[in-house]
Amino acid sequence: MLGHVAARRHPEQRDRWMATRFGLHAIDAVPRLRLGLDGALHGSDVVRVPLAEATEKLKTVDPTLYAEAEVFFG
């Protein structure tokens, strides 16, 4: 989910930059027939991982992060 959509705000520079990076990696994957892979962010690198690996485990947000965010967003 895009952060700026969830927060009902305009996309920031980082949002636009990350969307562009993921788009470039997707475009690069098509002619190489790198199908069945998903783009993932590992640190600051965009890498490709198998779809099965990307979706095998539910990824959740640590509840303490929600508590920290309440200070700013209520």
MODELLER restraints for C-alpha pairs under 7 A, 6 or more apart:
rsr = mdl.restraints
at = mdl.atoms
rsr.add(forms.Gaussian(group=physical.xy_distance, feature=features.Distance(at['CA:4:A'], at['CA:10:A']), mean=5.78, stdev=0.5))
rsr.add(forms.Gaussian(group=physical.xy_distance, feature=features.Distance(at['CA:4:A'], at['CA:11:A']), mean=5.09, stdev=0.5))
rsr.add(forms.Gaussian(group=physical.xy_distance, feature=features.Distance(at['CA:22:A'], at['CA:39:A']), mean=6.67, stdev=0.5))
rsr.add(forms.Gaussian(group=physical.xy_distance, feature=features.Distance(at['CA:36:A'], at['CA:50:A']), mean=6.03, stdev=0.5))
rsr.add(forms.Gaussian(group=physical.xy_distance, feature=features.Distance(at['CA:36:A'], at['CA:51:A']), mean=5.78, stdev=0.5))
rsr.add(forms.Gaussian(group=physical.xy_distance, feature=features.Distance(at['CA:37:A'], at['CA:48:A']), mean=5.73, stdev=0.5))
rsr.add(forms.Gaussian(group=physical.xy_distance, feature=features.Distance(at['CA:37:A'], at['CA:49:A']), mean=5.26, stdev=0.5))
rsr.add(forms.Gaussian(group=physical.xy_distance, feature=features.Distance(at['CA:37:A'], at['CA:50:A']), mean=4.37, stdev=0.5))
rsr.add(forms.Gaussian(group=physical.xy_distance, feature=features.Distance(at['CA:37:A'], at['CA:51:A']), mean=5.18, stdev=0.5))
rsr.add(forms.Gaussian(group=physical.xy_distance, feature=features.Distance(at['CA:38:A'], at['CA:48:A']), mean=5.35, stdev=0.5))
rsr.add(forms.Gaussian(group=physical.xy_distance, feature=features.Distance(at['CA:38:A'], at['CA:49:A']), mean=5.32, stdev=0.5))
rsr.add(forms.Gaussian(group=physical.xy_distance, feature=features.Distance(at['CA:38:A'], at['CA:50:A']), mean=6.08, stdev=0.5))
rsr.add(forms.Gaussian(group=physical.xy_distance, feature=features.Distance(at['CA:38:A'], at['CA:51:A']), mean=5.55, stdev=0.5))
rsr.add(forms.Gaussian(group=physical.xy_distance, feature=features.Distance(at['CA:39:A'], at['CA:46:A']), mean=6.31, stdev=0.5))
rsr.add(forms.Gaussian(group=physical.xy_distance, feature=features.Distance(at['CA:39:A'], at['CA:47:A']), mean=5.64, stdev=0.5))
rsr.add(forms.Gaussian(group=physical.xy_distance, feature=features.Distance(at['CA:39:A'], at['CA:48:A']), mean=4.67, stdev=0.5))
rsr.add(forms.Gaussian(group=physical.xy_distance, feature=features.Distance(at['CA:39:A'], at['CA:49:A']), mean=6.46, stdev=0.5))
rsr.add(forms.Gaussian(group=physical.xy_distance, feature=features.Distance(at['CA:40:A'], at['CA:46:A']), mean=5.54, stdev=0.5))
rsr.add(forms.Gaussian(group=physical.xy_distance, feature=features.Distance(at['CA:40:A'], at['CA:47:A']), mean=5.31, stdev=0.5))
rsr.add(forms.Gaussian(group=physical.xy_distance, feature=features.Distance(at['CA:40:A'], at['CA:48:A']), mean=6.04, stdev=0.5))
rsr.add(forms.Gaussian(group=physical.xy_distance, feature=features.Distance(at['CA:40:A'], at['CA:49:A']), mean=6.81, stdev=0.5))
rsr.add(forms.Gaussian(group=physical.xy_distance, feature=features.Distance(at['CA:41:A'], at['CA:47:A']), mean=6.30, stdev=0.5))
